[in-house]
Amino acid sequence: MSSTLTYKERVAAVTKQLAERGISNPGVVNLDLPTPKLYEQIIARGEGQIAHGGSVVVETGIYTGRSAKDKFIVEEPTSQADVDWGTVNRPVSQENYEKVRGRLMAFLQGRELFVQDVRVGADPQFQRRVRVVNIKAWQNLFARNLFITPETMENEVVPPDFTVIACPDFKADPELDGTRSEAFIYMNIAQREIIIGGTAYAGEMKKSIFSIMNYLLPKQAVFPMHCSANIGTQDDVAIFFGLSGTGKTTLSTDPKRRMIGDDEHGWSDKGVFNFEGGCYAKTIRLNAVAEPVIHNCTQTFGTVLENVVMDEESRTLDLDDDRKTENTRAAYPLSSVGNIKADGMGGHPSHVILLTADAFGVLPPVSRLTSEQAMYHFISGYTAKLAGTERGVKEPQATFSSCFGGPFMVHHPTVYAEMLGKRLSETGAKCWLVNTGWTAGPYGEGHRMPIRETRAIIDSILANELNDVATHEDPVFGLAVPTAIDGVETVRLTPRDTWKDGAAFDAKAKDLARQFNENFANFADRVSDAIKGAGPKV
């Protein structure tokens, strides 16, 4: 076996590969810098400040969430027939892509670069190599935290399967480049490349690679999922679907169970595996008692905090302050959590939990789903779009996001739904709909479900205590709702009883049912009658 390459040899090899991709004549190339060295660069370059406890605090400017309307997929022959083109997957021409890319390559010349060669996908059979190229040291630390970092250096520098180039200082000119705004997230599947400019929100890097995995893995009969996952002492796996802010990270971070991952997974014929090596948790109004593990990570060396307010003198954090954004975030490696499944893999789930934050306050806190209801609600993906997750969203809004991750699904939603149905049938996993949203009224009148009660519900599900309990049927949605759960106020299990005005509840429930029906009409011609019949009864 040949000896391991020296650092200089690795840098030279990577620099040559970057030139072959069009990034020529760079300044210094910083390759795979460890966390302490990236900290030094962040401080020296004035990119962030160190908070009390050791985390590094940065600001992302005006882009404090994903800029969904600026994300495009290059329209090219190899992927054109597979992409579900529409409002989510919008095309950009190869010509426009090359135009903005050419100016970006020129912009990068002579600039200091930070490069991380990382992986996505814990299962070696389905793992992809990803090279992340940044001009910001803090974004490179984000990439190091969120993706899987190889434990040992290899004897050669292998070209990556995908390259992500993120350059927030390069702002596009819509008239010149044909972009929608100064920001752009362009995915080129054929060229195995993602270019990002005009926005410093680091979540764009993470979610772009997730979109790529959502394109690639179904072709290998692997079900990609926007979910968190954990594993119990009996090796029992649970997965939690949900959009940002519905509780995927919070509810999968359980001291009694080891975390597999908090956001992105694949489900193969062997079981579940994490795509990532870290967590990207919302921190606004984070409570040290209710969420001690995540709270501790906000004050840990290595964590990147985005847009969190900090006292300039004491350097203490104010996690309740939303003056910059509701979407304050912490990016930290899974090793900071401690109680993890180190290999990022588990068997087939015993329980599949669909999380929704119901802004109308009419869905029960937990429902046991039939397989047809599971498919219906997975395709529907109802939740509230929470403040700060996307630009311009100031308060929760009712939304339907297919597969509980519509912005990241590249194939038609029914492709993923069919994979879910197949896995449920093969494994016998039980499926649940859990409302982490509003109770005792809609947003503005009621309040969020107490997290202690949601945790009690999850604990009961995972202990198999709700598998055969007595239930009553929700009259509007036809859901099987447990009549009693330890640790949950019984009145909450019948949402109408929590409202002051029953007639107002009935009107709101019927309105939500109408929205479900109108949304599902978009998919009705591609699903069975049994699935279509699993929706609201009104």
GIDATA-V150481 format. One line per field, one symbol per residue. phi: phi as a letter, one per 30 degrees, with the letter a starting at -180 (. if undefined). psi: psi as a letter, one per 20 degrees, with the letter a starting at -180 (. if undefined). burial: # if it has 16 or more other ideal C-beta (glycine too) atoms within 10 Angstrom, else .. A space follows every 50 residues. Layout:
phi = ???
psi = ???
burial = ???
This chain:
phi = .dddddedddddddeddddddjcchdddccchddeeddeededdcidabd cejjdccbbcidccadcedccbcddbddcedcdddlddccdbdeddeddd dddddddddicdccbbcbbbjddedcdbdbcccbccdddddeddddcdce dbdcdbcdeddbccccbdddcdceddciddadcabcccdddhbbcbbibc dddddddddddddddddedcicddbdacabbcdcidcbbbdldejdjede dddbddbddcacabbcbcdckcbddccabbcdbdhdcdddbdddddddbb ejdccciddbddddiddcdddcddadcdbbcbdedddjdbdedibadddd bccccbcdddicdddabccddddeddddddhdacddejdbdiccbebdbc beihaedcdcddedddddddedddddcidcbbccccccbikdejbdbdee ddddddddeddddidcebddbbcddcciddcedabeibdedddbeedddd cddddeddddddeddeddddedcedbbddddedcdedc
psi = pqqpqrghhggggggghhhhiinqlrcpooplprgghhggggghjkiaqp rphirpprqjbinjrqmhijpqppoqhhighhpnqbhgnqqqqhghghgh gghgghhipiqpqpppoaqpohohhjqqpppppqiphhhhhgghghrppq hqqriqopqrhqppoonhiopqohhgijrhahqqoppoggjlqpppripj ohhhgghghghghhgghhijkpoppnrrqrpahjkpqqqoqqrpiijggg hinoiiqppgrihprqoaihbqqqhrjaqnqqipkpphghmhggghhilp phppppkppqphgikqqniiokhhqilqqpoqqhhhhfmrohikqraqqh popopqnoiikiqqhqqpqrhghggghggglpapoqpihqpiohrqppqo opjkkgijphrqhhghhhhgggggghijqqqqopojcqqkrrpigbrqpp hhhghhggghghjkijhjrqrqpphgikqopqiqppjpphhhinhhiiqh ohhhggghghgggghggggihiihijrrhhghjjaqi.
burial = ....#....##.###.##..#.#..#..#####.#..##.##....###. #...######..######.#######..#...#....###.#.#.##.## #.###..#....###########..#.######################. ......#..#.#######.###....####.########.########## ##################...###########...############### ####..############..##############.#....#.######## .#########......#.#..#.###########.##..##..###.### ###################.#####################.#..#.### #####################.##..#.###############..#..## #.##########...#.......#.#######..#..#...##.##.##. ....##.##..##.##..##..#...#...##.###.#
